[in-house]
Amino acid sequence: MVTGQERIFLFLQGPHGPFFGRLAKMLRAAGAKAWRVGFNAGDAAFWPEKSSFIAFQDPVDAWRSTLENIVHEKCITDIVLYGDTRRIHAEAVEEAQRLGLMVHVFEEGYLRPYWVSYERGGSNGNSVLMNLSVPEMQKTLANAELDMPEPPAHWGDMRQHILYGALYHWHVLFWNRPYRNFEPHRSLSVAQEFRVYLRRLLLMPAIWADRVAATWRIKHGGFPYHLALLQLEHDSSFQMHSPFGCVTEFLETVIEGFATGAPTHHHFVFKAHPLEDGRTNLRREIKRLAIAHGVGDRVHYVRGGKLAQLLDHTRGAVTVNSTAAQQVLWRGLPLKVFGDAVYAKPEFVSTQPLPKFFARPGRPDGRAYRDYRHFLLETSQIAGGFYSARGRRQLLRQVVDMMLAPEDPYEALRTGTAAPRQQLRLVN
């Protein structure tokens, strides 16, 4: 029987919105206890039970010792966090390992948008998946059964994601006086972050029109093209698990490779991340570099939108380590990656030099990738989402039992103790 008796969870920073609060409520219903450390007014705003909220208002250098004190005073057994690379979370993971605590890591889904990732100990470049080979996954799958749904073509709860982000930063901007020592884990100030989210909300109609026009020109251009999947420069996967210090370095590398190796009638399309906020002028940088390498009339830029529309006609894709690359592989398209990624397995990611990849890209092993995807859907990928109400309900039906189980998702599948998975439902 799955029970939370004698389990005491400590929540750190989570996705914007009410997900962590709802998760704690269900863990309490299972018999566990839950506490939350808040680092700013945004954290406090989305934690409904104030009696279990612990405000951390000291300088960040005091965090490690404060965490140790909390663990001992509250008899913490588990730590829950969203992403494992920001300083407070990285230090918490180190302390948890030293103290023998279980670490539960949530992240955006490796097979997003209608799944989220739940792992133990680390995610992305720190995930258990980094050290698992495809043959090991295939061996574990021997007794697993799951019909794999088609990858959806759009993000399920983008509007709620942006809205909760704006509300979170509004609280930090106007109600953060008790947290004078708070240091954002990103380079922008809180006021700048708030303006970025607000600007994004206000400009959504104009961005939509620009995206539709650019996509139409590409779809009806009649030329073969390659696709670059861009990421947010401040995203932890880009910052911590890639060889590039900034997105401009990636742009220059791939445009030079395209200019050197691609046939002269091929074009190159750069697709921005759906949450790209303009803090770097990508359109200007791409145009500048394309002209410098003599391919200015063959390079295009699309501001977000549905990836499937562009994948339908592309010859292949390049990225640092975007999770959107999973859709590329699912379609059997050639893929070149530069950073550490859980899907960067030799069976289905190209090892060709970049000019040769653009000249004649090698196709992935489709069967190997299907087995890999099957393995993820049986383990760390959970149907649902953090931001929409329907997505949260769907996620909570599955993840609480997984958190209370003695084995992590990968070990549970290997030992035959993994719980049956839900059928996927759209989370609009």
VOPAGU-2260 file (C-alpha; in pm, 1 decimal, decimal comma):
REM VOPAGU-2260
SITE   aa  ch    i         X         Y         Z
SITE  MET   A    0       0,0       0,0       0,0
SITE  VAL   A    1     129,3     345,4     -96,1
SITE  THR   A    2     136,3     572,6     210,1
SITE  GLY   A    3     299,1     896,4     317,2
SITE  GLN   A    4     332,0     799,8     683,4
SITE  GLU   A    5     663,7     914,8     834,6
SITE  ARG   A    6     748,4    1113,7     519,0
SITE  ILE   A    7     812,1    1487,0     559,2
SITE  PHE   A    8     855,7    1681,9     234,9
SITE  LEU   A    9    1035,9    2014,7     199,8
SITE  PHE   A   10     936,4    2210,3    -110,6
SITE  LEU   A   11    1175,3    2465,8    -258,7
SITE  GLN   A   12    1104,7    2674,5    -570,0
SITE  GLY   A   13     853,7    2533,7    -816,4
SITE  PRO   A   14     690,3    2622,2   -1146,7
SITE  HIS   A   15     496,4    2949,7   -1141,4
SITE  GLY   A   16     142,9    2897,9   -1020,6
SITE  PRO   A   17     -41,0    2670,0    -777,0
SITE  PHE   A   18     102,5    2329,2    -869,9
SITE  PHE   A   19     334,5    2287,2    -570,4
SITE  GLY   A   20      59,5    2392,8    -330,8
SITE  ARG   A   21    -182,9    2137,5    -477,7
SITE  LEU   A   22      83,1    1867,0    -473,6
SITE  ALA   A   23     155,2    1928,8    -105,0
SITE  LYS   A   24    -216,3    1909,1     -24,7
SITE  MET   A   25    -242,8    1566,6    -184,0
SITE  LEU   A   26      72,8    1442,9      -9,9
SITE  ARG   A   27     -85,2    1546,4     320,8
SITE  ALA   A   28    -398,7    1353,2     224,7
SITE  ALA   A   29    -172,8    1048,3     183,0
SITE  GLY   A   30     -47,4    1089,4     540,3
SITE  ALA   A   31     270,9    1287,8     478,2
SITE  LYS   A   32     370,2    1631,1     607,2
SITE  ALA   A   33     484,0    1917,9     384,2
SITE  TRP   A   34     680,4    2238,7     438,7
SITE  ARG   A   35     779,6    2510,4     194,8
SITE  VAL   A   36    1081,5    2739,0     189,5
SITE  GLY   A   37    1004,6    3065,8      12,1
SITE  PHE   A   38    1272,9    3295,0    -125,2
SITE  ASN   A   39    1052,0    3585,3    -236,4
SITE  ALA   A   40     696,5    3717,1    -233,8
SITE  GLY   A   41     608,5    3520,8    -546,9
SITE  ASP   A   42     684,5    3194,2    -369,4
SITE  ALA   A   43     467,2    3302,4     -76,1
SITE  ALA   A   44     174,9    3407,8    -296,9
SITE  PHE   A   45     127,2    3059,5    -442,2
SITE  TRP   A   46     161,9    2863,4    -115,9
SITE  PRO   A   47    -185,9    2846,7      41,6
SITE  GLU   A   48    -100,1    2703,0     386,5
SITE  LYS   A   49      89,2    2986,5     557,6
SITE  SER   A   50     154,7    2784,5     876,5
SITE  SER   A   51     388,2    2554,6     680,0
SITE  PHE   A   52     569,6    2835,7     495,7
SITE  ILE   A   53     930,0    2915,8     594,3
SITE  ALA   A   54    1059,3    3250,2     465,5
SITE  PHE   A   55    1427,9    3256,2     376,6
SITE  GLN   A   56    1530,7    3622,8     400,2
SITE  ASP   A   57    1905,0    3596,0     460,2
SITE  PRO   A   58    2184,4    3637,9     203,0
SITE  VAL   A   59    2218,6    3339,0     -27,9
SITE  ASP   A   60    2554,5    3246,6     129,1
SITE  ALA   A   61    2361,7    3146,4     441,6
SITE  TRP   A   62    2132,3    2909,4     251,8
SITE  ARG   A   63    2330,5    2588,8     295,6
SITE  SER   A   64    2352,0    2616,0     674,9
SITE  THR   A   65    1987,9    2729,7     696,4
SITE  LEU   A   66    1877,8    2426,9     496,0
SITE  GLU   A   67    2068,5    2192,5     725,8
SITE  ASN   A   68    1897,2    2348,6    1027,6
SITE  ILE   A   69    1552,9    2313,6     868,2
SITE  VAL   A   70    1618,3    1950,1     781,9
SITE  HIS   A   71    1709,4    1868,3    1141,6
SITE  GLU   A   72    1437,1    2079,3    1308,1
SITE  LYS   A   73    1154,6    1950,5    1086,0
SITE  CYS   A   74    1291,5    1595,1    1043,9
SITE  ILE   A   75    1278,8    1632,0     664,1
SITE  THR   A   76    1296,9    1309,1     464,1
SITE  ASP   A   77    1239,2    1440,3     110,3
SITE  ILE   A   78    1318,5    1757,4     -86,6
SITE  VAL   A   79    1103,4    1866,2    -383,2
SITE  LEU   A   80    1220,9    2118,8    -641,9
SITE  TYR   A   81    1172,1    2238,9    -999,0
SITE  GLY   A   82    1496,6    2225,5   -1195,1
SITE  ASP   A   83    1825,1    2137,8   -1029,4
SITE  THR   A   84    2077,1    2392,5   -1159,8
SITE  ARG   A   85    1992,9    2728,4    -997,9
SITE  ARG   A   86    2226,7    2788,1    -705,2
SITE  ILE   A   87    1982,0    2726,7    -420,8
SITE  HIS   A   88    1866,7    2401,8    -578,5
SITE  ALA   A   89    2213,7    2277,7    -670,6
SITE  GLU   A   90    2327,3    2333,7    -312,3
SITE  ALA   A   91    2012,2    2165,8    -181,1
SITE  VAL   A   92    2079,7    1857,6    -393,8
SITE  GLU   A   93    2436,2    1839,9    -261,1
SITE  GLU   A   94    2316,3    1871,4      99,3
SITE  ALA   A   95    2042,3    1613,9      44,3
SITE  GLN   A   96    2295,6    1364,4     -88,3
SITE  ARG   A   97    2520,0    1428,4     211,4
SITE  LEU   A   98    2230,4    1387,2     457,0
SITE  GLY   A   99    2075,0    1086,5     284,4
SITE  LEU   A  100    1750,5    1258,3     177,2
SITE  MET   A  101    1545,2    1173,5    -128,8
SITE  VAL   A  102    1537,6    1447,1    -395,8
SITE  HIS   A  103    1234,5    1479,4    -625,0
SITE  VAL   A  104    1301,9    1686,4    -937,7
SITE  PHE   A  105    1028,3    1823,2   -1161,5
SITE  GLU   A  106    1095,1    1975,2   -1502,3
SITE  GLU   A  107     919,9    2053,0   -1827,5
SITE  GLY   A  108     863,3    1724,6   -2008,1
SITE  TYR   A  109    1129,3    1566,1   -2222,5
SITE  LEU   A  110     833,6    1478,0   -2445,1
SITE  ARG   A  111     651,1    1806,7   -2398,2
SITE  PRO   A  112     401,1    1962,7   -2422,5
SITE  TYR   A  113     152,7    1714,1   -2276,3
SITE  TRP   A  114     394,2    1546,6   -2037,6
SITE  VAL   A  115     609,6    1669,8   -1751,9
SITE  SER   A  116     928,1    1510,3   -1619,9
SITE  TYR   A  117     955,9    1359,3   -1273,6
SITE  GLU   A  118    1294,2    1217,3   -1171,7
SITE  ARG   A  119    1501,0    1165,4    -860,3
SITE  GLY   A  120    1840,6    1318,3    -794,6
SITE  GLY   A  121    1867,8    1529,4   -1110,3
SITE  SER   A  122    1725,6    1617,5   -1451,3
SITE  ASN   A  123    1852,2    1700,2   -1800,9
SITE  GLY   A  124    2232,9    1674,0   -1795,8
SITE  ASN   A  125    2217,5    1540,2   -1438,9
SITE  SER   A  126    1953,9    1278,0   -1515,9
SITE  VAL   A  127    1992,8     902,6   -1471,3
SITE  LEU   A  128    1911,6     884,4   -1843,4
SITE  MET   A  129    2252,7    1027,2   -1932,1
SITE  ASN   A  130    2414,6     700,0   -1824,2
SITE  LEU   A  131    2154,6     461,7   -1964,9
SITE  SER   A  132    2219,1     312,7   -2307,9
SITE  VAL   A  133    1947,1     226,4   -2557,9
SITE  PRO   A  134    2021,2    -150,3   -2527,4
SITE  GLU   A  135    1973,3    -123,2   -2149,0
SITE  MET   A  136    1638,8      49,8   -2204,6
SITE  GLN   A  137    1531,3    -215,1   -2455,9
SITE  LYS   A  138    1614,8    -489,2   -2206,2
SITE  THR   A  139    1404,0    -318,5   -1937,2
SITE  LEU   A  140    1113,0    -279,2   -2180,4
SITE  ALA   A  141    1087,3    -651,3   -2243,2
SITE  ASN   A  142     766,3    -685,0   -2037,3
SITE  ALA   A  143     623,5    -333,1   -2080,4
SITE  GLU   A  144     312,4    -256,3   -2280,9
SITE  LEU   A  145     203,3      92,9   -2384,5
SITE  ASP   A  146      46,8     240,4   -2695,4
SITE  MET   A  147     248,8     550,1   -2774,9
SITE  PRO   A  148      44,3     858,6   -2869,7
SITE  GLU   A  149     149,4    1091,5   -3148,9
SITE  PRO   A  150     347,6    1394,4   -3029,2
SITE  PRO   A  151     110,8    1692,9   -3007,6
SITE  ALA   A  152     182,1    1989,4   -3232,6
SITE  HIS   A  153     138,3    2273,0   -2984,5
SITE  TRP   A  154     205,0    2370,1   -2623,7
SITE  GLY   A  155     -92,7    2278,8   -2409,7
SITE  ASP   A  156    -107,4    2564,5   -2158,8
SITE  MET   A  157     101,9    2851,1   -2295,5
SITE  ARG   A  158    -139,3    3129,0   -2197,5
SITE  GLN   A  159    -159,2    3008,6   -1836,6
SITE  HIS   A  160     219,8    2970,4   -1828,9
SITE  ILE   A  161     271,0    3334,3   -1931,0
SITE  LEU   A  162      -5,1    3459,6   -1700,4
SITE  TYR   A  163     133,6    3284,3   -1391,1
SITE  GLY   A  164     479,7    3410,6   -1477,9
SITE  ALA   A  165     351,1    3768,7   -1490,1
SITE  LEU   A  166     163,4    3729,0   -1158,3
SITE  TYR   A  167     467,1    3576,7    -990,1
SITE  HIS   A  168     696,6    3860,6   -1094,0
SITE  TRP   A  169     430,6    4119,8   -1004,2
SITE  HIS   A  170     435,7    3994,2    -645,0
SITE  VAL   A  171     815,3    3996,8    -637,5
SITE  LEU   A  172     825,9    4346,7    -784,0
SITE  PHE   A  173     575,2    4512,0    -548,7
SITE  TRP   A  174     567,5    4297,6    -230,3
SITE  ASN   A  175     925,1    4180,4    -188,2
SITE  ARG   A  176    1042,4    4418,9      85,2
SITE  PRO   A  177    1086,3    4140,0     347,0
SITE  TYR   A  178    1314,1    3958,1     100,3
SITE  ARG   A  179    1574,0    4229,3      43,2
SITE  ASN   A  180    1849,4    3970,8      -1,7
SITE  PHE   A  181    1670,5    3780,4    -277,4
SITE  GLU   A  182    1889,3    3720,2    -584,2
SITE  PRO   A  183    1713,9    3609,4    -906,6
SITE  HIS   A  184    1876,2    3308,1   -1070,7
SITE  ARG   A  185    1857,2    3484,4   -1407,2
SITE  SER   A  186    2051,5    3785,1   -1528,4
SITE  LEU   A  187    1754,9    4023,9   -1547,5
SITE  SER   A  188    1626,1    4215,8   -1248,2
SITE  VAL   A  189    1280,4    4139,5   -1111,1
SITE  ALA   A  190    1141,3    4459,2   -1265,8
SITE  GLN   A  191    1287,2    4363,7   -1603,2
SITE  GLU   A  192    1143,5    4012,1   -1576,8
SITE  PHE   A  193     799,4    4154,4   -1497,0
SITE  ARG   A  194     815,5    4391,5   -1795,1
SITE  VAL   A  195     922,4    4103,3   -2017,6
SITE  TYR   A  196     617,7    3893,0   -1919,1
SITE  LEU   A  197     381,3    4191,1   -1945,2
SITE  ARG   A  198     519,0    4287,9   -2286,4
SITE  ARG   A  199     479,5    3930,6   -2403,9
SITE  LEU   A  200     112,7    3926,9   -2299,5
SITE  LEU   A  201      39,7    4257,8   -2471,9
SITE  LEU   A  202     220,5    4168,0   -2793,2
SITE  MET   A  203      70,8    3821,0   -2837,5
SITE  PRO   A  204    -161,7    3928,3   -3124,5
SITE  ALA   A  205     122,3    4099,6   -3314,3
SITE  ILE   A  206     357,1    3807,1   -3256,6
SITE  TRP   A  207      88,8    3569,1   -3382,5
SITE  ALA   A  208      44,1    3770,8   -3703,4
SITE  ASP   A  209     420,4    3786,8   -3765,4
SITE  ARG   A  210     453,5    3413,3   -3705,9
SITE  VAL   A  211     166,8    3320,6   -3937,5
SITE  ALA   A  212     309,3    3533,7   -4217,5
SITE  ALA   A  213     661,0    3392,0   -4181,2
SITE  THR   A  214     536,6    3033,1   -4167,4
SITE  TRP   A  215     320,3    3085,7   -4476,8
SITE  ARG   A  216     617,8    3220,8   -4674,9
SITE  ILE   A  217     827,7    2919,1   -4581,9
SITE  LYS   A  218     556,5    2659,7   -4648,8
SITE  HIS   A  219     481,1    2810,9   -4987,8
SITE  GLY   A  220     838,4    2901,7   -5083,0
SITE  GLY   A  221     899,1    2578,4   -5271,7
SITE  PHE   A  222    1256,9    2544,0   -5143,2
SITE  PRO   A  223    1414,5    2263,6   -4935,7
SITE  TYR   A  224    1517,8    2383,2   -4593,5
SITE  HIS   A  225    1689,2    2287,9   -4269,1
SITE  LEU   A  226    1557,6    2387,8   -3927,2
SITE  ALA   A  227    1729,9    2531,5   -3620,0
SITE  LEU   A  228    1545,8    2486,5   -3290,1
SITE  LEU   A  229    1633,8    2783,7   -3071,3
SITE  GLN   A  230    1623,2    2790,0   -2692,3
SITE  LEU   A  231    1595,3    3056,9   -2427,2
SITE  GLU   A  232    1943,6    3185,2   -2357,0
SITE  HIS   A  233    1870,5    3192,8   -1983,8
SITE  ASP   A  234    1734,2    2835,9   -1979,6
SITE  SER   A  235    1927,4    2606,4   -1747,1
SITE  SER   A  236    1983,4    2341,7   -2016,0
SITE  PHE   A  237    2148,3    2601,4   -2237,5
SITE  GLN   A  238    2348,0    2760,0   -1956,6
SITE  MET   A  239    2467,1    2447,7   -1776,9
SITE  HIS   A  240    2473,6    2171,2   -2038,0
SITE  SER   A  241    2599,6    2331,7   -2359,7
SITE  PRO   A  242    2936,2    2445,3   -2501,1
SITE  PHE   A  243    2805,5    2794,0   -2579,6
SITE  GLY   A  244    2819,6    3096,8   -2351,7
SITE  CYS   A  245    2543,7    3281,2   -2538,8
SITE  VAL   A  246    2296,2    3215,4   -2816,2
SITE  THR   A  247    2493,8    3428,5   -3064,6
SITE  GLU   A  248    2777,5    3173,9   -3049,9
SITE  PHE   A  249    2536,1    2899,7   -3150,6
SITE  LEU   A  250    2389,9    3113,6   -3431,1
SITE  GLU   A  251    2732,9    3185,0   -3576,1
SITE  THR   A  252    2837,5    2818,6   -3558,7
SITE  VAL   A  253    2535,2    2682,4   -3741,6
SITE  ILE   A  254    2512,5    2960,7   -4000,3
SITE  GLU   A  255    2879,7    2912,2   -4086,9
SITE  GLY   A  256    2823,2    2536,2   -4114,6
SITE  PHE   A  257    2518,8    2591,8   -4336,1
SITE  ALA   A  258    2702,3    2836,9   -4562,2
SITE  THR   A  259    2993,1    2593,0   -4597,3
SITE  GLY   A  260    2810,8    2266,1   -4647,9
SITE  ALA   A  261    2449,0    2309,6   -4761,3
SITE  PRO   A  262    2356,7    2295,5   -5130,9
SITE  THR   A  263    2313,7    2647,5   -5268,1
SITE  HIS   A  264    1939,6    2600,7   -5330,8
SITE  HIS   A  265    1870,2    2500,3   -4969,3
SITE  HIS   A  266    1740,7    2746,4   -4708,8
SITE  PHE   A  267    1778,8    2766,5   -4330,6
SITE  VAL   A  268    1488,1    2838,1   -4091,6
SITE  PHE   A  269    1540,8    2948,5   -3731,5
SITE  LYS   A  270    1243,2    2878,7   -3506,8
SITE  ALA   A  271    1232,8    3071,2   -3179,6
SITE  HIS   A  272    1126,6    2916,4   -2849,4
SITE  PRO   A  273     753,1    2971,8   -2775,6
SITE  LEU   A  274     848,0    3183,3   -2471,4
SITE  GLU   A  275    1115,5    3390,0   -2647,7
SITE  ASP   A  276    1081,3    3737,4   -2497,9
SITE  GLY   A  277    1310,0    3954,0   -2707,7
SITE  ARG   A  278    1580,5    4020,8   -2450,1
SITE  THR   A  279    1820,6    3924,3   -2732,1
SITE  ASN   A  280    1727,3    4056,2   -3076,9
SITE  LEU   A  281    1745,9    3719,9   -3252,3
SITE  ARG   A  282    1606,6    3844,2   -3584,0
SITE  ARG   A  283    1876,9    4110,5   -3608,6
SITE  GLU   A  284    2157,6    3874,7   -3505,1
SITE  ILE   A  285    2050,4    3605,5   -3750,4
SITE  LYS   A  286    2024,6    3855,9   -4036,0
SITE  ARG   A  287    2366,1    4005,1   -3954,6
SITE  LEU   A  288    2538,7    3668,0   -3944,1
SITE  ALA   A  289    2361,9    3536,9   -4253,7
SITE  ILE   A  290    2472,5    3840,1   -4456,7
SITE  ALA   A  291    2827,2    3808,7   -4323,9
SITE  HIS   A  292    2843,2    3448,3   -4448,3
SITE  GLY   A  293    2684,6    3524,5   -4784,9
SITE  VAL   A  294    2350,4    3349,7   -4726,3
SITE  GLY   A  295    2132,9    3646,6   -4630,7
SITE  ASP   A  296    1863,3    3562,8   -4886,4
SITE  ARG   A  297    1838,4    3198,2   -4774,9
SITE  VAL   A  298    1787,8    3238,7   -4399,6
SITE  HIS   A  299    1449,1    3288,1   -4226,0
SITE  TYR   A  300    1324,9    3352,4   -3872,0
SITE  VAL   A  301     994,4    3236,0   -3717,9
SITE  ARG   A  302     875,0    3359,2   -3377,5
SITE  GLY   A  303     753,4    3045,5   -3199,4
SITE  GLY   A  304     437,1    2871,6   -3311,7
SITE  LYS   A  305     359,4    2510,2   -3398,4
SITE  LEU   A  306     672,9    2313,1   -3466,9
SITE  ALA   A  307     483,9    2043,8   -3659,3
SITE  GLN   A  308     404,0    2285,0   -3942,6
SITE  LEU   A  309     774,5    2335,6   -4006,7
SITE  LEU   A  310     879,0    1975,4   -3944,2
SITE  ASP   A  311     645,1    1851,3   -4215,4
SITE  HIS   A  312     884,2    1973,1   -4485,9
SITE  THR   A  313    1229,6    2006,8   -4328,0
SITE  ARG   A  314    1535,4    1805,4   -4432,2
SITE  GLY   A  315    1675,5    1792,8   -4078,8
SITE  ALA   A  316    1730,2    1999,1   -3766,4
SITE  VAL   A  317    2006,1    2136,8   -3545,6
SITE  THR   A  318    1982,4    2246,7   -3183,2
SITE  VAL   A  319    2190,5    2287,9   -2869,0
SITE  ASN   A  320    1983,4    2049,4   -2655,1
SITE  SER   A  321    1619,7    2156,6   -2694,2
SITE  THR   A  322    1356,6    1905,7   -2582,5
SITE  ALA   A  323    1165,8    1997,8   -2899,6
SITE  ALA   A  324    1421,0    1781,9   -3082,6
SITE  GLN   A  325    1223,9    1480,0   -2962,8
SITE  GLN   A  326     958,5    1568,3   -3222,3
SITE  VAL   A  327    1229,2    1573,1   -3489,2
SITE  LEU   A  328    1339,5    1222,9   -3395,9
SITE  TRP   A  329     982,2    1093,2   -3371,4
SITE  ARG   A  330     939,3    1183,9   -3738,2
SITE  GLY   A  331    1259,5    1003,4   -3831,8
SITE  LEU   A  332    1437,2    1323,3   -3935,2
SITE  PRO   A  333    1812,9    1379,8   -3910,3
SITE  LEU   A  334    1921,0    1568,4   -3597,9
SITE  LYS   A  335    2246,8    1735,4   -3490,1
SITE  VAL   A  336    2293,6    1844,6   -3126,4
SITE  PHE   A  337    2577,3    2032,7   -2958,3
SITE  GLY   A  338    2505,9    2008,0   -2585,1
SITE  ASP   A  339    2432,4    1737,1   -2331,7
SITE  ALA   A  340    2080,2    1598,4   -2372,2
SITE  VAL   A  341    1900,5    1289,9   -2246,6
SITE  TYR   A  342    1814,5    1196,1   -2607,3
SITE  ALA   A  343    2169,3    1243,0   -2744,6
SITE  LYS   A  344    2223,5     872,5   -2803,3
SITE  PRO   A  345    2449,1     756,0   -3088,5
SITE  GLU   A  346    2169,4     544,4   -3235,4
SITE  PHE   A  347    1967,9     846,7   -3341,9
SITE  VAL   A  348    2171,9    1170,2   -3316,2
SITE  SER   A  349    2417,7    1254,1   -3594,1
SITE  THR   A  350    2790,8    1255,0   -3527,8
SITE  GLN   A  351    2874,0    1409,2   -3867,2
SITE  PRO   A  352    3072,9    1734,5   -3886,8
SITE  LEU   A  353    2828,4    2021,1   -3932,5
SITE  PRO   A  354    2902,9    2100,7   -4301,3
SITE  LYS   A  355    2860,2    1733,1   -4392,0
SITE  PHE   A  356    2537,0    1720,8   -4192,8
SITE  PHE   A  357    2396,2    2006,8   -4398,8
SITE  ALA   A  358    2525,8    1850,7   -4720,5
SITE  ARG   A  359    2386,9    1500,9   -4665,0
SITE  PRO   A  360    2248,4    1431,7   -4316,0
SITE  GLY   A  361    2228,2    1075,5   -4187,8
SITE  ARG   A  362    1892,2     948,5   -4069,2
SITE  PRO   A  363    1834,2     821,7   -3715,0
SITE  ASP   A  364    1764,9     459,8   -3622,5
SITE  GLY   A  365    1386,3     487,3   -3601,6
SITE  ARG   A  366    1333,5     162,4   -3413,0
SITE  ALA   A  367    1591,6     259,6   -3150,1
SITE  TYR   A  368    1424,9     596,2   -3099,5
SITE  ARG   A  369    1078,7     440,7   -3065,9
SITE  ASP   A  370    1214,2     211,9   -2795,8
SITE  TYR   A  371    1377,0     509,1   -2621,6
SITE  ARG   A  372    1053,7     708,3   -2633,0
SITE  HIS   A  373     857,9     406,9   -2512,0
SITE  PHE   A  374    1096,4     381,0   -2217,3
SITE  LEU   A  375    1043,1     747,3   -2122,7
SITE  LEU   A  376     665,1     716,7   -2139,8
SITE  GLU   A  377     679,9     417,3   -1907,3
SITE  THR   A  378     905,2     595,5   -1655,3
SITE  SER   A  379     972,3     967,8   -1605,3
SITE  GLN   A  380     718,1    1124,8   -1843,5
SITE  ILE   A  381     380,4    1185,6   -1680,8
SITE  ALA   A  382      71,1    1301,0   -1868,1
SITE  GLY   A  383     -42,9    1646,9   -1756,0
SITE  GLY   A  384      95,0    1995,1   -1704,6
SITE  PHE   A  385     189,2    2249,3   -1438,1
SITE  TYR   A  386     -14,5    2548,6   -1550,8
SITE  SER   A  387    -366,7    2461,0   -1665,2
SITE  ALA   A  388    -620,8    2329,6   -1412,6
SITE  ARG   A  389    -693,0    2022,7   -1624,5
SITE  GLY   A  390    -322,8    1951,6   -1667,6
SITE  ARG   A  391    -261,7    1971,8   -1292,6
SITE  ARG   A  392    -549,6    1736,3   -1216,6
SITE  GLN   A  393    -418,8    1482,8   -1463,7
SITE  LEU   A  394     -63,5    1508,4   -1331,3
SITE  LEU   A  395    -162,3    1473,5    -965,8
SITE  ARG   A  396    -354,0    1152,3   -1033,5
SITE  GLN   A  397     -24,7     980,4   -1113,4
SITE  VAL   A  398     270,1    1161,5    -958,1
SITE  VAL   A  399     186,7    1139,7    -586,2
SITE  ASP   A  400     201,9     759,6    -586,7
SITE  MET   A  401     528,8     779,4    -780,8
SITE  MET   A  402     678,8    1013,4    -519,6
SITE  LEU   A  403     575,2     785,8    -234,9
SITE  ALA   A  404     706,2     470,9    -404,1
SITE  PRO   A  405    1041,2     335,3    -279,1
SITE  GLU   A  406    1187,8     308,0    -631,0
SITE  ASP   A  407    1252,7     588,7    -876,6
SITE  PRO   A  408    1059,8     567,0   -1208,9
SITE  TYR   A  409    1342,1     389,3   -1392,6
SITE  GLU   A  410    1406,1     132,6   -1122,2
SITE  ALA   A  411    1032,4      70,8   -1080,5
SITE  LEU   A  412    1001,6     -30,1   -1445,8
SITE  ARG   A  413    1309,5    -252,6   -1422,8
SITE  THR   A  414    1176,2    -436,1   -1117,2
SITE  GLY   A  415     820,2    -461,4   -1246,4
SITE  THR   A  416     665,2    -241,9    -975,3
SITE  ALA   A  417     574,7      58,3   -1193,4
SITE  ALA   A  418     209,7     161,4   -1171,3
SITE  PRO   A  419      -6,9     146,4   -1486,5
SITE  ARG   A  420      -2,9     471,8   -1683,6
SITE  GLN   A  421    -301,3     688,9   -1768,5
SITE  GLN   A  422    -432,6     735,3   -2116,5
SITE  LEU   A  423    -331,6    1075,9   -2249,8
SITE  ARG   A  424    -595,6    1350,6   -2259,3
SITE  LEU   A  425    -539,7    1692,9   -2411,8
SITE  VAL   A  426    -482,4    1973,8   -2159,5
SITE  ASN   A  427    -603,2    2291,8   -2322,5
